[in-house]
């Protein structure tokens, strides 16, 4: 992201999962993985803040995310006691300008310690058994889709994005709000973890197209 970029305002921050749950009697859940995505075509910096820093150990709390990459952050709960059950804290993911470190976006992730053990249906993908994953980066695929959206954005009439772009963004946003597959929910519709990764990536591309109008 170069100085003088058009991204002077706030940009959406993409992270998964959207909430972090620990279970007092389930040691597998005492460490949790959060993935922070950068679907944009410029590098950014990130920083993790917490409303209760004494209760958690965070591996990789800040750093740089290359364009179209992701980083994993590991949270370990250090205050495992019944007194802390059903208390919701918040992690704040700050996205910063790569050069000036000015905050250009933020996202809050609620974190809750529950009594008992995790439901059997809970997605094992959010559990962490090794902190070695904390600094991994994964270059996001589907470059052809990115290039196609970029080309389409150049031929659009400036001022108002295509209704199809808005519709795609709304659909992706709604799908990200739906419960994860296997999570207890009153809704009959759930979305698998790998589908949410795709929706997050597409929503980031749509957002970039809208900003370029």
Secondary structure, 3 states (H helix, E strand, C coil): CCCCCCCCCCCCCEEECCEEEEECCCHHHCEEEEEEEECCCCCEEEEEEECCHHHEEEECCEEEECCCEEEEEEEEECCCCHHHCCCEEEEEEEEEECCCCCEEEEEEEEEEEECCCCCCCCCHHHECCCHHHHHCECCCCCHHHHHHHHHHHHHCCCCCCCHHHHHHHHHHHHHHHCCECCCCCCCCCCECHHHHHHHHHHHHHHHHHHHCC
